Structures are given as C-alpha cells and as structure tokens.
Amino acid sequence: MKKNRITELFGIEYPIIQGGMVWISGWRLASAVSNAGGLGLLGAGSMHPETLVEHIHKMREATDKPWGVNVPLMYPEIDRLVDILIEEGVKNVFTSAGSPKKFTQRFHDAGMKVAHVVSSSKFARKCEDAGVDAVVAEGFEAGGHNGREETTTLTLIPQVRRATSLPLIAAGGIASGEAILATMALGAEGVQIGTLFALTQESSASDAFKTRCTQLEEGDTMLALKLISPTRLVKNDLYGRIAQAEREGTTAEALREILGKAATKRGIFEGDVDGGELEIGQIASAIKQVRPVKEVMADLVRDFEAAKQKVAEC
C-alpha cells in the first residue's frame, strides 16, 4: 500500500483505521491495530470518563504508534469527555452522531486531527465547512448505528468524493484487501473497518458474541430501530420482538421499553446473545474465525496487493 493523504495525516503505515466500537474497542484492540501499522481507536461511547482515562493510559503503555479516540457526540457527558481528550493530549479524534462544527475548532486549537463520520454527501459538505481534517463515509452495510439514507458503501463513496476535496475514508462492509481496493478505485484514500476487528482475539466483546457472529449467514442482520436511530442488528430473540413491534406500528418509547437497560452491553460485552442487542455489520457472514489482529492486518495488506496485481493484468 502506498503512502497517501490518510497515512500522512495520521502518521500511520497503512491507511487502515479500526472502528471505535462500543463495548469492543478497548486498549487491547486499539493498540494491536496501531502496532500492526494501522490506526487503532478507543471506543469512548461505552466508557465512563474515568474508564476512558484508564484506557488512554494503557494505550500509551501498549504502543508508541499513532492512535485515537472515537467520540459519539450524543454521549451524555460529552463536555467532560472533550475536556479529558484535551487534558490527556490525545492526537486524533473521530466524531460521529452530531454536528462536526461543535468541537472541531476546539480540537484543532489543542493540536488534534479530526475526522467525522457521515452517511451522505450533504453531511460530507458540512464537514468541509466545519474544517475537519478527513471524512469517513459509512454505508448502511455497517454494524451498529447507521444513516437514515440507507445508501450502500459502493454507492456512497463516489458521490462523497465528488462532493468534497477532504481526505476520504470508506466504511461499511469492508473486511478484505479486495474490498479496500474497490473503495479506493471509487475515490477513497483509506478505510475504516469495524466488524472484522470486532471478531478478533483482542476485541473486548464476549466470546459468546464472537461465536454467534462467526456463525451468521447472509441475511442474518437487519436494519431496525428506525424510530430511534437506525441500527443494524443480528436476528435474535430481542430483534424478533423489535421487528414485530415495528410491523404493528409501535412508538419510539415502546421500542425503548423492549430494549430495556444497557441492551448493547448485555449483548456484546456480557454475552446475552438471545436477549441482548447484537450490533454487527453485514460482512460478518463472511467471517468464520476469530483471529489475532496481527494476522488479520497482514492478510489485508497481502490481499490488497494481490488484488491490485490481478486487476492490472485484466
């Protein structure tokens, strides 16, 4: 893989960023990705402020390579979280689920690089207006919270590329070197990968969650919870109750009651694969083994180069 604007921006060897996923992206996973040449991200969305500080300190002990933090702007204690990132001297922050204008200037004043996650060209243009350093365009194949547009990654990337001159990172359904090459052919300069890294040995997710996800077949995840926030879920007992309620014309409040307290923690972190909320991307059906990050990264780079050579011979 050649150096480009993404590798230069973040000071990394490969333009591969690990998604900052709730209950999954702790310091073990993030440091393993950074040590393998990518950009590891801590998932602050499921961390109390003091927990985030602990993971930041452990990251510094585990790697001397670049890394960052993913921050959902809907986080209940967002102001405290931002203070922590600045106080701790975090160098890279990926924001999502909110306006990129809110904190970008403050992050820049603290010497930080800022990327923002979008699901449409419209929001990509807003990112450029807000002055972010890079944009992550995420298709609705991705796991977890999704855009309401339901635009696929291969449809989204070329449209965002036309809409903005910012360094562009593709996300959603990417779990192979071939897929990385495909997104780059459409204008991306890097990729953000979630599901593949969620199902590695270093992921903080429970073994039960990993086992369930590596058993998925095509069509075993669906977009649901559109009245609250569109979210891709594994079809389990909880999903069945949600889907039935949605077919019957439920309300957002009723859906929250079905979810109950800490649904994602129950499903992903605690391993309640029937009654918990299991967030994972469509590409999980292609992943059948839980492997170490170092091995996964080596395969991504090798397969990218092989795919590029194959295309060159066409």
Beta strands, then each sheet from edge to edge (+ up, - down):
strand 1: 16-18
strand 2: 40-43
strand 3: 67-72
strand 4: 92-96
strand 5: 113-118
strand 6: 134-138
strand 7: 144-145
strand 8: 168-171
strand 9: 190-193
strand 10: 221-224
strand 11: 231-234
sheet 1: 1+ 9+ 8+ 6+ 5+ 4+ 3+ 2+
sheet 2: 7+ 11- 10+
end
